Amino acid sequence: MNAIAAVNLTKKYGDFVANDNINLSIAKGEITAIVGENGAGKTTLMNMFYGLQRPTCGEIYVNDQKVNFSTPLDAINCGLGMVHQHFKLVPSLTIFENILLGAEINQRVVLKGRFEIHLPFIDRRRERKAVDRLIHDYKFELDPDERVENISIGAKQRVEILKMLYRNVDILIFDEPTAVLTPQEVDELLVNFKELKKQGKTIILITHKLREVMEVSDRVIVIKKGRVVGSKPTNQTSPEEIAAMMVGREVMLQVNKEKKPALGNKVAYRVSGLSTNNYSGKKVLNNISFEIREGEILGVAGVEGNGQSELVKVLSGLMVSTEGKVQLYDEDITNKWPNELRKSGVGIIPEDRYAQGLCKEMSLSDNLIAGYHSDGKFCRYGILDKKNARKNRDTLLEKYDIRVADPEGAVSQLSGGNAQKVIIAREFDSDPKVLIASQPTRGVDIGSIEFIHNKLLELRRLNKAILLVSSELSEIMGLSDRIIVMYKGKIVGEVEGDKADSSRLGLLMAGITK
Amino acid sequence: MNLVDNILYDMLYHSTPILLAVLGGLFAHKANVLNIGLEGMMLTGAFSSALVVMLTGSLWLGLVISVLLTLVLGLVFSFLSVTLKSNFIITGFGINLFAAALSAFVLKFMKLANINVSSVVDVASLKIHIPLLADIPILGSILSGHTAITYAGYILIIAAGIVLYHTKFGVYVRVVGENEEAAKSVGINANAVKYAAVLIGAALCALAGMELSVERLALFTNNMTAGRGFIAIAAIYCGRGEPLKCALYALLFGLAKSLAINLALFAGPISGLFEIVPYLTIVVVLFMVSVIQNRNNNVRGFKLE
């Protein structure tokens, strides 16, 4: 019996076909992995299953019944639940309030044992008890009274799962569930998956991480450019084969890095005692000190939300530090503004490319000089030299292999990978002394990841200092000469790049220093 | 009654319309809808209630029709800004301009300088003297002798707190404001919640308007709300949408107005200058609240949440 089946399912956005005639079936009681690159159409497909989007044409069957969901609520009522990549939780409410959101239990008064009156007020005591039972039944570790804003990411995910289980769903869709977890939390989650499977639930796992696919799934379905390009039982395939199906050619799953001791090199970038507070006065950076030598890549690992974003913001001039000092060679660059930093030779690849790195609605040539636009090359007496900017654009498009349909058009036409390459081109071409790269490959296709990694290594060969902040542990481990791990705004440990393994880093990421 | 008694009595008296607009506006605020149209809704309430009372002689009819009319205004605002996702500021501003223009036009059309309903409404008889309470010295003279809507306003502070924190609707309003995606993912109709939040505000603004024109003065004049809707927005912002805190700010602004009026009596030729005290207070209070709220801000040039 099939839990879910799709027949000729198609979703179009204007001319763009996100899902093209998808036919697939997901067996009941199994764990099915759906893999594919970013932008392959996995999420669109799941959104249609879950009633968040309506198919352009085609049919969906749940438990062999044809369905036509118009809202997620229809899907939930049909026994289909989804745990989103970005949690849909309300930070200021407690765990049990979040779990019962939309299904609150109201107070009742029973008069003389017969007449029952429903009051409009929420019955917190009974809600709490129901959640307590649920946590116990599924062997999760959670305190229902804790506010969601205070719990770890792994715990938030368990809350999301319980939210679905409370609604009695028996098909669970997980969208990139391990993207933000520590390796240990990933292991815990995989255990939870197996427990859920034992209790008869069907699990659909959307991911691009092949380790989890191999470890936990019964069947793997590969999607590429909106089409199903492969479907195999997991034990009859290999990570290499899946990766090749995803990309359409052989790919290097490992980065090749020529080792070169940087120990004797000059210190290019030095941070000492850096601290800052967030909006509510909490110390988000606590006495951060490190140095990067010429020709060295320093990796910053950590579970998201442990101060890495703030560190990058302070180092790139978007946030002010309260204490501490930043030095570029002998120059003090503490709390300088971004334009001053760029003038001093700091290249910046920001965390969120559309919020801080690019202006979507502006042209490619403008974006490619952004931040360097007051440079004498592009600006004379306060007037921009557009001709020169266009020349610069043509050189960079060529040099960095940026694929665009219309070179005169805006950045918004570009795919994630090509948009990121625009930033890479701009920052690398300015010949920085030090590069601060935050999440340089987030949401980028495998081909572009390879390209960006090679560019970073090229910069390392040119004896530049690089700070690499990333939530992809494999990226950090593959590229860095040294790795520092952040936990709750502090550096809790440092590991040599070639001695790093994910279990050691994982412990540090969880704040366990032994 | 001595001066202090007067000031305190007037504080409650002048706070009422602001308080009602605050209680109405904070639901929208919590649902992440910036209802800048409070002023226009209040003016519509003041105008339509006075007009209906003048035409029909019935206070109740005035109440019902003014509430209905402001609800229509609230619907227009929600439809434009929630359903069609237009800009809150421009839509709200449009509502304000429309309300002011409509009332002025109707007055012109009816060849009236203002709407005087003192022949129908006896303002003194609308003041409720609460037995027992009125007999307490000092306190009695401050707390007793207000209008029905005034008392309703103060009771509504508690009601708003209960609705916001102890009922499904209140939880939904807060959730929609905090994380709309979370609300949608469990099947809460976010737009419906926003509509409801705006409509509650509209209805309470109608009460505020009626209190201002019919109940207090038995008179409607053009633009008589004089920025009270905006003062309410300031109070909501300062109190971060929490009913009790916002109400305290409403009282603070009421106190400023009361001080201005009572002290102006002693100011002789410059008494007109005291009119600016309430507005000056708002600028100062907003400035101080912003400084306090931003004292930990280390982020440059980015919008904070």
Interface residues (C-beta under 8 A of the other chain):
Chain A: T71 P72 L73 I76 M82 H84 H86 K88 L89 V90 P91 S92 L93 E97 N98 L101 G102 A103 E104 N106 P120 F121 I122 K163 T276 N277 N278 Y279 S280 G281 K313 V314 G317 L318 M319 V320 S321 T322 W337
Chain B: I162 H166 T167 K168 V171 R174 V175 E178 N179 E181 A182 A183 K184 S185 V186 G187 I188 N296 N297 N298 V299 R300 G301 F302 L304
